[in-house]
Amino acid sequence: MGVLARLDELYAIGGGPGANRPYGSPEEDAAHTLVADWMREAGLEVEFDAHGNLFGRTSMRDDIWVGSHLDSVPKGGRFDGPLGVVGGLAAVERSGCGSVVAFRGEEVGCIGSRALCAGGAALPAAFLELHIEQGPVLERAGAALGVVTSIVGYARGELVFEGRAGHAGTTPMDGRDDALVAAAAAILRIRETAGRIEGGVATVGQLAVEPGGSNVIPERVRISVDARAPDATRLDELIAAIGFEPSDRTPPAAMAEGPRRILLDELNGRGLPAIELPSGAGHDAGILAAAGVPSAMLFVRSLNGGISHSPDELSSDEDVELAVDVLTASVERIANDLEPAK
């Protein structure tokens, strides 16, 4: 079965619309079970580690890992995560070397890769992750593929606003202490703040309003904050300017020169534009890179203006097949060139 057909099978899990395989769900479990079957059909040694991460290993240079994740956001896209797993499986099958891994819970903070790196398990000599870009840069450049230079750092937390509840009809406007109005002003300020820091972005994606009655002035509002920047200095600046205390923080991660250069060489050798770009999204490759694993990422052009985390997420069949070809050749070269992991 080819890469595109496997993507279709995984996409169908959960019943739609879009991909619905949230972390810890029966649907994520079903995806891992299905991929494990494909690994066995390919003659790989299949293993689930203590954190639920799935491995399919060859007998040759199994310390070269390729892979990504199988969980999804609600109503997600066809390619985000599974492309790196089924593309990685194809690369391992075709090259006859390396291991393919499907990490758990990437969409909720790279739970599987974090647990693996923190748990004292043997780490690979190198890690490659194939992923859609999830943005418009490659499409605008007319380039099918791109090589990631670094993965953005991000911080997540919340802000809380207190007011005073009151009757929506009998409390004069000039006598209100409305927590939601204060939160709304803060959301606009967060947007403006991120726009003043080069490469910085910030998002408020969740609001919890109490007491929550349509005829009650809000007395307490919690908003989520997701702040991202290309380097630690700008991330610190953004966090301070927004004024929140992160509950979860991941530092920026540079991709390793060795495997990154191999990916670029493979693009050049095919006469393709050697586009380099940072990743504005977090990835498992960033977690492994932060743990000292030489890591690199190959991006596939996202169409439809780069939309992702949506059923409208799209990459062409031709770009996907080209990416798997580049990934396969890169796995072979890394296996030949890199010293085994200690």
NUSE-434648 format. One record per residue (C-alpha): residue number from 1; residue in three letters; chain; x, y, z. Coordinates in steps of 0.2 Angstrom, whole numbers, plus 5000, padded with zeros to 4 digits. Each point is the difference from the previous one (the first is absolute). Layout:
BEGIN
+-----+--------+--------+------+------+------+
: num : residu : chaine :    u :    v :    w :
+-----+--------+--------+------+------+------+
: NUM :    ALA :      A :    X :    Y :    Z :
...
+-----+--------+--------+------+------+------+
//
This chain:
BEGIN
+-----+--------+--------+------+------+------+
: num : residu : chaine :    u :    v :    w :
+-----+--------+--------+------+------+------+
:   1 :    MET :      A : 5000 : 5000 : 5000 :
:   2 :    GLY :      A : 5007 : 5017 : 4995 :
:   3 :    VAL :      A : 5002 : 5016 : 5011 :
:   4 :    LEU :      A : 4985 : 5009 : 4993 :
:   5 :    ALA :      A : 4988 : 4985 : 5003 :
:   6 :    ARG :      A : 5007 : 4998 : 5018 :
:   7 :    LEU :      A : 4996 : 5018 : 5003 :
:   8 :    ASP :      A : 4982 : 4998 : 4994 :
:   9 :    GLU :      A : 4998 : 4985 : 5012 :
:  10 :    LEU :      A : 5006 : 5010 : 5015 :
:  11 :    TYR :      A : 4990 : 5015 : 4995 :
:  12 :    ALA :      A : 4984 : 4989 : 5000 :
:  13 :    ILE :      A : 5003 : 4996 : 5019 :
:  14 :    GLY :      A : 4988 : 5010 : 5010 :
:  15 :    GLY :      A : 4986 : 5002 : 4987 :
:  16 :    GLY :      A : 5003 : 5018 : 4996 :
:  17 :    PRO :      A : 4998 : 5014 : 4995 :
:  18 :    GLY :      A : 5019 : 5001 : 5000 :
:  19 :    ALA :      A : 5012 : 4990 : 5010 :
:  20 :    ASN :      A : 4994 : 4996 : 5018 :
:  21 :    ARG :      A : 5013 : 4991 : 5009 :
:  22 :    PRO :      A : 5003 : 5010 : 5016 :
:  23 :    TYR :      A : 5014 : 4994 : 5012 :
:  24 :    GLY :      A : 4995 : 4986 : 5012 :
:  25 :    SER :      A : 4984 : 4996 : 4989 :
:  26 :    PRO :      A : 4995 : 4983 : 4993 :
:  27 :    GLU :      A : 5003 : 5008 : 4983 :
:  28 :    GLU :      A : 5018 : 5004 : 5004 :
:  29 :    ASP :      A : 5002 : 4982 : 5006 :
:  30 :    ALA :      A : 4992 : 4993 : 4984 :
:  31 :    ALA :      A : 5012 : 5010 : 4990 :
:  32 :    HIS :      A : 5015 : 4993 : 5009 :
:  33 :    THR :      A : 4993 : 4982 : 4998 :
:  34 :    LEU :      A : 4997 : 5002 : 4982 :
:  35 :    VAL :      A : 5018 : 5007 : 4997 :
:  36 :    ALA :      A : 5007 : 4986 : 5011 :
:  37 :    ASP :      A : 4992 : 4988 : 4988 :
:  38 :    TRP :      A : 5008 : 5009 : 4985 :
:  39 :    MET :      A : 5017 : 4999 : 5009 :
:  40 :    ARG :      A : 4998 : 4981 : 5002 :
:  41 :    GLU :      A : 4995 : 4998 : 4982 :
:  42 :    ALA :      A : 5016 : 5009 : 4995 :
:  43 :    GLY :      A : 5010 : 4987 : 5011 :
:  44 :    LEU :      A : 5005 : 5013 : 5013 :
:  45 :    GLU :      A : 5002 : 4995 : 5019 :
:  46 :    VAL :      A : 4985 : 5009 : 5008 :
:  47 :    GLU :      A : 5001 : 5007 : 5018 :
:  48 :    PHE :      A : 4990 : 5012 : 5011 :
:  49 :    ASP :      A : 5010 : 5008 : 5013 :
:  50 :    ALA :      A : 4994 : 5005 : 5018 :
:  51 :    HIS :      A : 4993 : 5016 : 4994 :
:  52 :    GLY :      A : 4989 : 4993 : 4986 :
:  53 :    ASN :      A : 5012 : 5005 : 4986 :
:  54 :    LEU :      A : 5001 : 4988 : 4985 :
:  55 :    PHE :      A : 5016 : 4994 : 4992 :
:  56 :    GLY :      A : 5003 : 4989 : 4985 :
:  57 :    ARG :      A : 5018 : 4995 : 4999 :
:  58 :    THR :      A : 5011 : 4993 : 4986 :
:  59 :    SER :      A : 5016 : 4990 : 5004 :
:  60 :    MET :      A : 5011 : 5013 : 4992 :
:  61 :    ARG :      A : 5004 : 5016 : 5009 :
:  62 :    ASP :      A : 4984 : 5000 : 5010 :
:  63 :    ASP :      A : 5008 : 5015 : 5009 :
:  64 :    ILE :      A : 4995 : 5011 : 4985 :
:  65 :    TRP :      A : 4982 : 5005 : 5004 :
:  66 :    VAL :      A : 4987 : 5008 : 4989 :
:  67 :    GLY :      A : 4982 : 5004 : 5004 :
:  68 :    SER :      A : 4987 : 5012 : 5008 :
:  69 :    HIS :      A : 4983 : 4998 : 5008 :
:  70 :    LEU :      A : 4983 : 4993 : 4997 :
:  71 :    ASP :      A : 4989 : 5010 : 5012 :
:  72 :    SER :      A : 4990 : 5015 : 4993 :
:  73 :    VAL :      A : 4991 : 5015 : 5005 :
:  74 :    PRO :      A : 4981 : 4999 : 4999 :
:  75 :    LYS :      A : 4995 : 5002 : 4982 :
:  76 :    GLY :      A : 5018 : 5000 : 4994 :
:  77 :    GLY :      A : 5008 : 4996 : 4983 :
:  78 :    ARG :      A : 5005 : 4985 : 4991 :
:  79 :    PHE :      A : 5019 : 5003 : 5000 :
:  80 :    ASP :      A : 5005 : 5008 : 5017 :
:  81 :    GLY :      A : 5010 : 4986 : 5009 :
:  82 :    PRO :      A : 4995 : 4985 : 4990 :
:  83 :    LEU :      A : 5010 : 5005 : 4985 :
:  84 :    GLY :      A : 5016 : 4999 : 5010 :
:  85 :    VAL :      A : 4995 : 4983 : 5007 :
:  86 :    VAL :      A : 4995 : 4991 : 4984 :
:  87 :    GLY :      A : 5013 : 5010 : 4990 :
:  88 :    GLY :      A : 5013 : 4994 : 5012 :
:  89 :    LEU :      A : 4994 : 4982 : 4999 :
:  90 :    ALA :      A : 5001 : 5001 : 4981 :
:  91 :    ALA :      A : 5018 : 5007 : 5002 :
:  92 :    VAL :      A : 5005 : 4986 : 5012 :
:  93 :    GLU :      A : 4992 : 4987 : 4989 :
:  94 :    ARG :      A : 5009 : 5006 : 4984 :
:  95 :    SER :      A : 5017 : 5003 : 5008 :
:  96 :    GLY :      A : 5000 : 4985 : 5011 :
:  97 :    CYS :      A : 5007 : 5009 : 5014 :
:  98 :    GLY :      A : 4995 : 5011 : 5015 :
:  99 :    SER :      A : 4985 : 5000 : 5011 :
: 100 :    VAL :      A : 4983 : 5009 : 4998 :
: 101 :    VAL :      A : 4992 : 5007 : 5016 :
: 102 :    ALA :      A : 4982 : 5006 : 5003 :
: 103 :    PHE :      A : 5000 : 5011 : 5016 :
: 104 :    ARG :      A : 4985 : 5003 : 5011 :
: 105 :    GLY :      A : 4991 : 5016 : 5003 :
: 106 :    GLU :      A : 5010 : 5013 : 4990 :
: 107 :    GLU :      A : 4985 : 5011 : 4998 :
: 108 :    VAL :      A : 4999 : 5003 : 5019 :
: 109 :    GLY :      A : 5018 : 5003 : 5004 :
: 110 :    CYS :      A : 5011 : 4986 : 4992 :
: 111 :    ILE :      A : 4995 : 4989 : 5014 :
: 112 :    GLY :      A : 5008 : 4984 : 4993 :
: 113 :    SER :      A : 5017 : 5007 : 4994 :
: 114 :    ARG :      A : 5002 : 5010 : 5017 :
: 115 :    ALA :      A : 4997 : 4985 : 5010 :
: 116 :    LEU :      A : 5012 : 4989 : 4990 :
: 117 :    CYS :      A : 5014 : 5013 : 5001 :
: 118 :    ALA :      A : 4997 : 5003 : 5019 :
: 119 :    GLY :      A : 4999 : 4982 : 5004 :
: 120 :    GLY :      A : 5018 : 4995 : 4997 :
: 121 :    ALA :      A : 4996 : 4989 : 4985 :
: 122 :    ALA :      A : 5014 : 4998 : 4987 :
: 123 :    LEU :      A : 4998 : 5014 : 4987 :
: 124 :    PRO :      A : 5004 : 4999 : 4982 :
: 125 :    ALA :      A : 5016 : 5005 : 4990 :
: 126 :    ALA :      A : 4988 : 5011 : 4989 :
: 127 :    PHE :      A : 4982 : 5004 : 4998 :
: 128 :    LEU :      A : 4991 : 5006 : 4984 :
: 129 :    GLU :      A : 4982 : 5006 : 5000 :
: 130 :    LEU :      A : 4990 : 5003 : 4984 :
: 131 :    HIS :      A : 4986 : 5012 : 5002 :
: 132 :    ILE :      A : 4989 : 5012 : 4990 :
: 133 :    GLU :      A : 5005 : 5018 : 5002 :
: 134 :    GLN :      A : 4983 : 5006 : 5007 :
: 135 :    GLY :      A : 5004 : 5017 : 4993 :
: 136 :    PRO :      A : 5001 : 5009 : 4983 :
: 137 :    VAL :      A : 5019 : 5003 : 4998 :
: 138 :    LEU :      A : 5004 : 4985 : 4988 :
: 139 :    GLU :      A : 4984 : 5003 : 4990 :
: 140 :    ARG :      A : 5004 : 5018 : 4997 :
: 141 :    ALA :      A : 5018 : 4995 : 4996 :
: 142 :    GLY :      A : 4994 : 4987 : 4987 :
: 143 :    ALA :      A : 5010 : 4987 : 5009 :
: 144 :    ALA :      A : 4994 : 4982 : 5004 :
: 145 :    LEU :      A : 5011 : 4997 : 5015 :
: 146 :    GLY :      A : 5010 : 5010 : 5013 :
: 147 :    VAL :      A : 5013 : 4997 : 5013 :
: 148 :    VAL :      A : 4997 : 5006 : 5018 :
: 149 :    THR :      A : 5013 : 5011 : 5008 :
: 150 :    SER :      A : 4992 : 5000 : 5018 :
: 151 :    ILE :      A : 4984 : 4997 : 5009 :
: 152 :    VAL :      A : 4992 : 5014 : 5009 :
: 153 :    GLY :      A : 5000 : 5001 : 5019 :
: 154 :    TYR :      A : 4983 : 5002 : 5008 :
: 155 :    ALA :      A : 4992 : 5004 : 5017 :
: 156 :    ARG :      A : 4982 : 4996 : 5006 :
: 157 :    GLY :      A : 4991 : 5006 : 5015 :
: 158 :    GLU :      A : 4985 : 5010 : 5004 :
: 159 :    LEU :      A : 4994 : 5017 : 5007 :
: 160 :    VAL :      A : 4986 : 5003 : 5012 :
: 161 :    PHE :      A : 4989 : 5015 : 5001 :
: 162 :    GLU :      A : 4988 : 5004 : 5015 :
: 163 :    GLY :      A : 4985 : 5011 : 5000 :
: 164 :    ARG :      A : 4983 : 5001 : 5009 :
: 165 :    ALA :      A : 4985 : 4990 : 4995 :
: 166 :    GLY :      A : 4984 : 5010 : 4998 :
: 167 :    HIS :      A : 4983 : 5000 : 4991 :
: 168 :    ALA :      A : 5002 : 5003 : 4981 :
: 169 :    GLY :      A : 4984 : 5011 : 5000 :
: 170 :    THR :      A : 5001 : 5010 : 5016 :
: 171 :    THR :      A : 5018 : 5005 : 5002 :
: 172 :    PRO :      A : 5004 : 5016 : 4991 :
: 173 :    MET :      A : 5015 : 5000 : 4988 :
: 174 :    ASP :      A : 5010 : 5012 : 5009 :
: 175 :    GLY :      A : 4999 : 4990 : 5016 :
: 176 :    ARG :      A : 5006 : 4983 : 4993 :
: 177 :    ASP :      A : 5015 : 4990 : 5004 :
: 178 :    ASP :      A : 5000 : 4988 : 4985 :
: 179 :    ALA :      A : 5014 : 4987 : 5000 :
: 180 :    LEU :      A : 4996 : 4996 : 4982 :
: 181 :    VAL :      A : 5003 : 5018 : 4994 :
: 182 :    ALA :      A : 5017 : 5000 : 5009 :
: 183 :    ALA :      A : 5004 : 4983 : 4992 :
: 184 :    ALA :      A : 4995 : 5007 : 4983 :
: 185 :    ALA :      A : 5011 : 5015 : 5002 :
: 186 :    ALA :      A : 5015 : 4988 : 5005 :
: 187 :    ILE :      A : 4997 : 4989 : 4984 :
: 188 :    LEU :      A : 5002 : 5015 : 4989 :
: 189 :    ARG :      A : 5015 : 5005 : 5009 :
: 190 :    ILE :      A : 5008 : 4983 : 4999 :
: 191 :    ARG :      A : 4997 : 5001 : 4981 :
: 192 :    GLU :      A : 5008 : 5017 : 4999 :
: 193 :    THR :      A : 5015 : 4995 : 5011 :
: 194 :    ALA :      A : 5004 : 4984 : 4990 :
: 195 :    GLY :      A : 5000 : 5011 : 4984 :
: 196 :    ARG :      A : 5014 : 5011 : 5007 :
: 197 :    ILE :      A : 5012 : 4986 : 5002 :
: 198 :    GLU :      A : 5008 : 4993 : 4984 :
: 199 :    GLY :      A : 4995 : 4982 : 4997 :
: 200 :    GLY :      A : 4989 : 5000 : 5016 :
: 201 :    VAL :      A : 4982 : 4994 : 5000 :
: 202 :    ALA :      A : 4987 : 4998 : 5014 :
: 203 :    THR :      A : 4983 : 4992 : 5000 :
: 204 :    VAL :      A : 4985 : 5000 : 5012 :
: 205 :    GLY :      A : 4991 : 4984 : 4996 :
: 206 :    GLN :      A : 4989 : 4997 : 5015 :
: 207 :    LEU :      A : 4989 : 5010 : 5012 :
: 208 :    ALA :      A : 4991 : 4994 : 5015 :
: 209 :    VAL :      A : 4987 : 5013 : 5006 :
: 210 :    GLU :      A : 4992 : 4999 : 5017 :
: 211 :    PRO :      A : 4986 : 4999 : 5006 :
: 212 :    GLY :      A : 4996 : 4997 : 4981 :
: 213 :    GLY :      A : 4982 : 5006 : 5000 :
: 214 :    SER :      A : 4994 : 5010 : 4985 :
: 215 :    ASN :      A : 4992 : 5013 : 5012 :
: 216 :    VAL :      A : 5014 : 5001 : 5012 :
: 217 :    ILE :      A : 5015 : 5012 : 5000 :
: 218 :    PRO :      A : 5016 : 4989 : 5000 :
: 219 :    GLU :      A : 5009 : 5000 : 5016 :
: 220 :    ARG :      A : 5015 : 4989 : 4995 :
: 221 :    VAL :      A : 5008 : 4996 : 4983 :
: 222 :    ARG :      A : 5014 : 4989 : 4997 :
: 223 :    ILE :      A : 5009 : 5001 : 4983 :
: 224 :    SER :      A : 5013 : 4988 : 4993 :
: 225 :    VAL :      A : 5016 : 5008 : 4993 :
: 226 :    ASP :      A : 5012 : 4991 : 4987 :
: 227 :    ALA :      A : 5015 : 5011 : 4996 :
: 228 :    ARG :      A : 5014 : 4995 : 4988 :
: 229 :    ALA :      A : 5016 : 5007 : 4993 :
: 230 :    PRO :      A : 5015 : 4994 : 4990 :
: 231 :    ASP :      A : 5013 : 5002 : 5014 :
: 232 :    ALA :      A : 5001 : 5000 : 5019 :
: 233 :    THR :      A : 5003 : 5019 : 5001 :
: 234 :    ARG :      A : 4985 : 5005 : 4990 :
: 235 :    LEU :      A : 4989 : 4987 : 5009 :
: 236 :    ASP :      A : 5006 : 5007 : 5017 :
: 237 :    GLU :      A : 4995 : 5017 : 4994 :
: 238 :    LEU :      A : 4983 : 4995 : 4993 :
: 239 :    ILE :      A : 4996 : 4991 : 5017 :
: 240 :    ALA :      A : 5005 : 5015 : 5010 :
: 241 :    ALA :      A : 4990 : 5012 : 4988 :
: 242 :    ILE :      A : 4984 : 4990 : 5002 :
: 243 :    GLY :      A : 5003 : 4998 : 5018 :
: 244 :    PHE :      A : 4996 : 4982 : 5004 :
: 245 :    GLU :      A : 5008 : 4985 : 5009 :
: 246 :    PRO :      A : 5002 : 4985 : 4988 :
: 247 :    SER :      A : 4994 : 4984 : 5007 :
: 248 :    ASP :      A : 5008 : 4991 : 4985 :
: 249 :    ARG :      A : 5016 : 5006 : 4991 :
: 250 :    THR :      A : 5010 : 4992 : 4986 :
: 251 :    PRO :      A : 5016 : 5009 : 4994 :
: 252 :    PRO :      A : 5004 : 5003 : 4982 :
: 253 :    ALA :      A : 5010 : 4986 : 4992 :
: 254 :    ALA :      A : 5013 : 5001 : 4986 :
: 255 :    MET :      A : 5001 : 4986 : 4988 :
: 256 :    ALA :      A : 5016 : 4991 : 4998 :
: 257 :    GLU :      A : 5012 : 5005 : 4986 :
: 258 :    GLY :      A : 5005 : 4982 : 4995 :
: 259 :    PRO :      A : 4982 : 4992 : 4996 :
: 260 :    ARG :      A : 4994 : 5017 : 4994 :
: 261 :    ARG :      A : 5014 : 5002 : 4988 :
: 262 :    ILE :      A : 4996 : 4982 : 4993 :
: 263 :    LEU :      A : 4982 : 5005 : 4997 :
: 264 :    LEU :      A : 5006 : 5016 : 4991 :
: 265 :    ASP :      A : 5012 : 4990 : 4989 :
: 266 :    GLU :      A : 4986 : 4988 : 4995 :
: 267 :    LEU :      A : 4989 : 5015 : 4995 :
: 268 :    ASN :      A : 5015 : 5008 : 4990 :
: 269 :    GLY :      A : 5004 : 4983 : 4992 :
: 270 :    ARG :      A : 4982 : 4999 : 4993 :
: 271 :    GLY :      A : 5001 : 5018 : 4993 :
: 272 :    LEU :      A : 4987 : 5006 : 5013 :
: 273 :    PRO :      A : 5001 : 5017 : 5009 :
: 274 :    ALA :      A : 5009 : 4998 : 5016 :
: 275 :    ILE :      A : 4988 : 5010 : 5011 :
: 276 :    GLU :      A : 5004 : 5002 : 5018 :
: 277 :    LEU :      A : 4988 : 5006 : 5013 :
: 278 :    PRO :      A : 4996 : 5000 : 5018 :
: 279 :    SER :      A : 4985 : 4990 : 5007 :
: 280 :    GLY :      A : 4987 : 5011 : 5009 :
: 281 :    ALA :      A : 4992 : 4984 : 5008 :
: 282 :    GLY :      A : 5007 : 4989 : 5013 :
: 283 :    HIS :      A : 5005 : 4982 : 4995 :
: 284 :    ASP :      A : 5007 : 4984 : 5007 :
: 285 :    ALA :      A : 5016 : 5004 : 4991 :
: 286 :    GLY :      A : 5002 : 5015 : 5011 :
: 287 :    ILE :      A : 4999 : 4989 : 5016 :
: 288 :    LEU :      A : 5013 : 4988 : 4994 :
: 289 :    ALA :      A : 5011 : 5014 : 4994 :
: 290 :    ALA :      A : 4999 : 5008 : 5017 :
: 291 :    ALA :      A : 5005 : 4983 : 5008 :
: 292 :    GLY :      A : 5016 : 5000 : 4989 :
: 293 :    VAL :      A : 4994 : 4989 : 4986 :
: 294 :    PRO :      A : 5007 : 5007 : 4982 :
: 295 :    SER :      A : 4983 : 5003 : 4992 :
: 296 :    ALA :      A : 4993 : 5007 : 4984 :
: 297 :    MET :      A : 4983 : 5004 : 4992 :
: 298 :    LEU :      A : 4994 : 4999 : 4982 :
: 299 :    PHE :      A : 4985 : 5011 : 4996 :
: 300 :    VAL :      A : 4988 : 4996 : 4986 :
: 301 :    ARG :      A : 4991 : 5014 : 4992 :
: 302 :    SER :      A : 4983 : 5004 : 5008 :
: 303 :    LEU :      A : 4987 : 5006 : 4987 :
: 304 :    ASN :      A : 4984 : 5010 : 5003 :
: 305 :    GLY :      A : 5010 : 5014 : 5006 :
: 306 :    GLY :      A : 5009 : 4989 : 5013 :
: 307 :    ILE :      A : 4984 : 4996 : 5010 :
: 308 :    SER :      A : 5002 : 4986 : 5013 :
: 309 :    HIS :      A : 4991 : 4993 : 5015 :
: 310 :    SER :      A : 4985 : 5000 : 4988 :
: 311 :    PRO :      A : 4992 : 4988 : 4988 :
: 312 :    ASP :      A : 5006 : 5012 : 4987 :
: 313 :    GLU :      A : 5018 : 4996 : 5003 :
: 314 :    LEU :      A : 5007 : 4994 : 4984 :
: 315 :    SER :      A : 5017 : 4995 : 4992 :
: 316 :    SER :      A : 5001 : 4992 : 4982 :
: 317 :    ASP :      A : 5003 : 4982 : 4997 :
: 318 :    GLU :      A : 5015 : 5005 : 4989 :
: 319 :    ASP :      A : 5008 : 5010 : 5015 :
: 320 :    VAL :      A : 4997 : 4986 : 5012 :
: 321 :    GLU :      A : 5008 : 4987 : 4989 :
: 322 :    LEU :      A : 5015 : 5011 : 4997 :
: 323 :    ALA :      A : 5002 : 5003 : 5018 :
: 324 :    VAL :      A : 5000 : 4981 : 5004 :
: 325 :    ASP :      A : 5013 : 4998 : 4986 :
: 326 :    VAL :      A : 5011 : 5013 : 5008 :
: 327 :    LEU :      A : 4997 : 4993 : 5018 :
: 328 :    THR :      A : 5005 : 4982 : 4994 :
: 329 :    ALA :      A : 5016 : 5006 : 4992 :
: 330 :    SER :      A : 5004 : 5011 : 5016 :
: 331 :    VAL :      A : 4998 : 4985 : 5011 :
: 332 :    GLU :      A : 5012 : 4990 : 4990 :
: 333 :    ARG :      A : 5013 : 5013 : 5000 :
: 334 :    ILE :      A : 4999 : 5003 : 5019 :
: 335 :    ALA :      A : 5001 : 4982 : 5003 :
: 336 :    ASN :      A : 5016 : 4999 : 4990 :
: 337 :    ASP :      A : 5007 : 5016 : 5006 :
: 338 :    LEU :      A : 4996 : 5002 : 5019 :
: 339 :    GLU :      A : 5009 : 4991 : 5014 :
: 340 :    PRO :      A : 4988 : 4988 : 5010 :
: 341 :    ALA :      A : 4992 : 5006 : 5016 :
: 342 :    LYS :      A : 5010 : 4996 : 5015 :
+-----+--------+--------+------+------+------+
//
